[in-house]
């Protein structure tokens, strides 16, 4: 099956073409992403209407580039299925991709599936060259700028929310702490860069909800703890120099990772998961990858995370989500039935 994927949920305009022979035989033939990160950096976050405007400007060029890269000459003959992100995400941005996908599906008489952005992140694990098809159930730790969730997967289309953040998502907390430290956007890479030179023990920070009896998370209080720490240091006339920022970054990162890892392992053991999959933009964090892998191995649970290039938003994962959804014979593929759902769960 040759699947075209389209992703415009936030600030990346992305189109991909994948060839799928089986769930473990996946070839990425074309993958083009146009990022708006630099455009939104001055605002400290993504501006929805600005993002939508850029998607409108870029999507056709990205589409043509992806087809060229994949060697697609006759769209109608060669493409079997179109998949587009229909949620969750920024409403104005989602509508651009959905409208483009519907136009293609109608014009070329192709089946269209509205894919969940969150499922896409999870399925990005299938792009790992060493990935071995796990036995269900599977525990997924999904961490991004907008989501921090533990999701139990019983089959390709059966997802159950086990735990989630009560306030800030972990990626959002990284961005906010980065702003407190006067760092750039997005905050995750900046915090991680400084953390490599920092001492995580120099400024101990709390581990919110680490010992709660559920699998939920909270990162707002941790962000506030950094705010108060900076306030206290200034009152003590301590210079907030590069090393101080590095130490705070290291402590904050370690606190986040400790909570994420412990809760994921506990949930996996309780639900007898055969594997733990890590996904989402924050899955690029090297400390989180290493710590969760080590803890999973100690618990005797298989572990996987996506290749680095597929941790951020991309259309390959959306094409994959569309493919797995198409395995359900009851899946509706009529382009007229695909609607935007900015608050979609799965």
N, C-alpha and C positions, 0 to 999 in steps of 0.2 A: 504494500500500500504506500502510495506517495501522498504525504500530507503537507499542506501549506498551513503555517501558523502565523497569526497576527497578534501583536501585543502592543497596546497603547494605554495601559491602566494608570501610568504615572508620568514619568519624565523620560522614558525611553521609547522611541519609535522603532519597532523591531518586526522583521519578517523572516521566516525560515522555511526551508523545505527539507523534510526528512523522508527517508525510505525505510520502512519497517517490514522485516521479514517475519519476526516473532518478537515477543516482549524482551528478549535478550539479544536480538540481532537488529540493531538500530544504526543507521548511517545518516550522519548529518551532511546533506549535500549543499545546503546554502544557509548562511546565518549572518544577517546584517542587522546591526544595531546603531541607531543614531541617538546619542545621549545629549540631554539638555542640562547636565549637572552644572556646567560653567555658567549657563544662563541664569539658573535659579540660585546660584551660590550667594549672590549679593543680597538676596532676600532671606537667607538662612533657612530656606525650605522651598518646597514646590508650590508655585502659584497655579491653581487649576486652569484658569482661563488662558493664561500664558502658555501652559503646557499644551492645551488643546490647539491653540493657534499654531504652535510649532509642529504638532503632529500633522495638521492639515498641510503645512508647507512641505513636510518631509516624506510623508507616507508613500506617495507614488514613486519617488526616486528610490526609496529603500526597497520597495516591492520589485521594481525593475532590476535593481542590483542583485537582489536575492535570486531572482529567476535566472539571471545571467550567470551568477556563480554556480548555481545548481545545474546549469546546462539545459534548462527547460525551454524548449522551442515552441511547443504547441500546448498551451495551457489546458485547453479543453480535453485533449487526448491523454495528457500525461499526469495531470493532477486528479487524484481520486477523492480527496476530502479537504475541506477548508475548516480550520478551527480558529476561533477568535476569542480573546478574553472578553467576557461579558460581566465580570465582577470578581472580587471586589476591587474598588479603585476610585479614582476621581471621575465623577460623572461626565463632565465635559470632555475629558480625555478618552474615556471608554467609548463614547459615542462616535468619535472619529474612526476608531478601528472597526467598530461594529458596522457603521455605515459603509465603509470601504469593503468589508467582507461580504456584506449583503449584496452589494452591487456586483461583486465578482461572482457570487453564487447564482444570482438571478441571471446575469448576462451569459455565463458559461454553463448554466444548468447543472450546478454541482451541489452535493450535500454539504450542509453547514452545521457545525456544532458550536454552541456557546460553551467555552471552557472556563473552569474556575482557575483564577490566578493562583490560589493557594494549592490546589491539586497539582498545578503545573510545577510549582516549587518542589513538591514532594516527588513527583515523577522525574525531576532532574537527576535524581540518584541513579536512575536507569541508564544515564549517560556515562557513568563511571566504567572505564574499560575493565576493571576488576570486579564489577558488580555481579554477584551470583544471585539469581532469583530466590528471594527468601520465602520461607513458609509463613503463612499468615497464622496469627496476628502479628502486625508490625507496629512498633511505637515510633511516631514521628515527632521530633522537636522542630517546630517551625518558628524561626526567629527572623524578624525583619523590622523595618522602620515603623510599620503599622500593626504588626502581629507578634505575639509571643504565645504559642499554643502547643499543647501536647495532644496529639491526635492518634487514636487507635484505629488502625486500618485492618479490616477483616477480609476484604477482597479489593479488587481494583476500583470498585465504585461504592464501597461501604466504609464511611469515615465517621468516627464518633469523637466528639470533643471531650477530652479527659480533664484538661486544666487550661487556664488562660490567665493573662494578666488582669489585675483588678483596676489598673490605671494606665501608666505609661508602658508601651512596648519597649523591649530592651534596646532596639535600635533607636527609638525616640529618646530614650534616656541617654544613650551615647551622644546623640546630637545636642541635647540640652547641656550636658556636662562639658562638651567641647566648647559651647558658647560661653559658659561660665569661665572657662580657662582661656578664652580669647583665641580659640583655634578656628580653623576653617570648616566649611561644610562640603560634603557630609562628615559628621563627627567620628564615625566608627574607625575609618582608616587613620585619622589623626590621633585619636586616643591610643590605638594599637601601636602606632609608630613611636609615640613618646613612652608608652609603657615598657618597651624593650630596653629603655635606658633607666627605668625607674625601680625603686625598692617598694614592693607592695606592702611591706611590713612597717614602713616609716610612718604612714598615716592610716591606722586601722579604721575600716569602715564597716557598718553593719551588713548583715545578710538577711534582708527582709523576707519573712514568711518561710525561712529555711526549715523551721520545725513545726509548721502548721500541719494539721491532719489531712489536708487536701493536697491537690496538685496544682493549685493556683500560684500566681506570681504577683509581686508588687515591686516596682522600681522607682516610684515617685519619691518615696522616703529616702531612698539611697541618693537620689539626685539632690534632695534637700540637705542631706548630711554633708555633701560636697559644698553646697552653698554656705552652710554654717561654718565648715572648716575654713573656707577661704575668708569668711568674715572674721573669724577668730585670729587667723594668721595676720591679717591686716591690722587688727587691733593691737597685736603684739609687735607690730612693725617688722614682721618677717617679710623679706622680699620674695615675691612670687616669680622667681626666676625659672629658667628652663628646667633645672633639676627638680625644683619643687613641683612644677607642672607634671614632670615625668613620674615622680613618686605618687602624686595624686592619681594620675592616669592608671598607673599599675595597680594601685589599691582598688580603684573603682572597677577596673576590668576584672580583676580577680574575684571581687565580691559578686559581680554579675555571673561569672562563669561557675563559681561554687554553687550558687543557688540553682542555676539551670541544670547542671550536671547531676546534682543530688536528687532533685525532683524527678528528672527523667529516668534515672536508674531505679528509683523507688517505684515509679509508675510502671516501668517495664517489668519489674519483678512481680508486682501485684497482678498485672494482667497477662503474665506468662508470655511476653513477646519473644519471638524468635530472633528479632533484629531491631536495632535502633537506627533510624535514618535521620540525619541532620540536614536541614534545608533552609532556604531564605537568605537574604542579603547578609545577615550577621553570621551565617555559616562560613563566611570567608575568614572569620577571626581565627587565627592560628592557635591561640591558647584554648579556645572552646573546642576546636577540632581535636587537638591533642588530648585534652583532659577528658572529653567524653569518650574518645576511643579507648583510652587507658582504663577508665572506669567500667566501660562495657565489657572489655576483655576480662577484667577481674571478676565480673559478674557472670562470665560465660555466655555473653550475648553478642551476636554478630553486630558489626557497626559499619555504616557507610555514610559518606557525604559526597556531594557533587564535585566534579572538577571545578577549579576556581573560576574558570571563565563562564560557568553556568550558575554561579551563586547569585548574581545580580539578575534583574529582570531581562528576559530574552524571549524570543518567540519559539525556540526549539522546545522548551518545556510546555508551551501552549499546544504545539503540534502533537506532542506526546500525550498530553491530557485529552486532546481530541481523539487520538487513536484509541486510547484505553476506553474512553466513553463509547466509541463506535462498536466495541466488542459486545455491548449490551444490545441485543436484538430489538429491545423496546425503545431504544434511543431515537428521538425525533430529530431528523436532519433537514427539516423544511426551513429554509432561510427566513421565512416570515415568522417563525416561532422563536427566534433568538431575540431576547430583550436585554437591555442593560439593567444590572442590579448592583449598584455601587456598594451595597452592604451585604453582598452574598457571603455566606459562611464557607460552604464547600460546593 
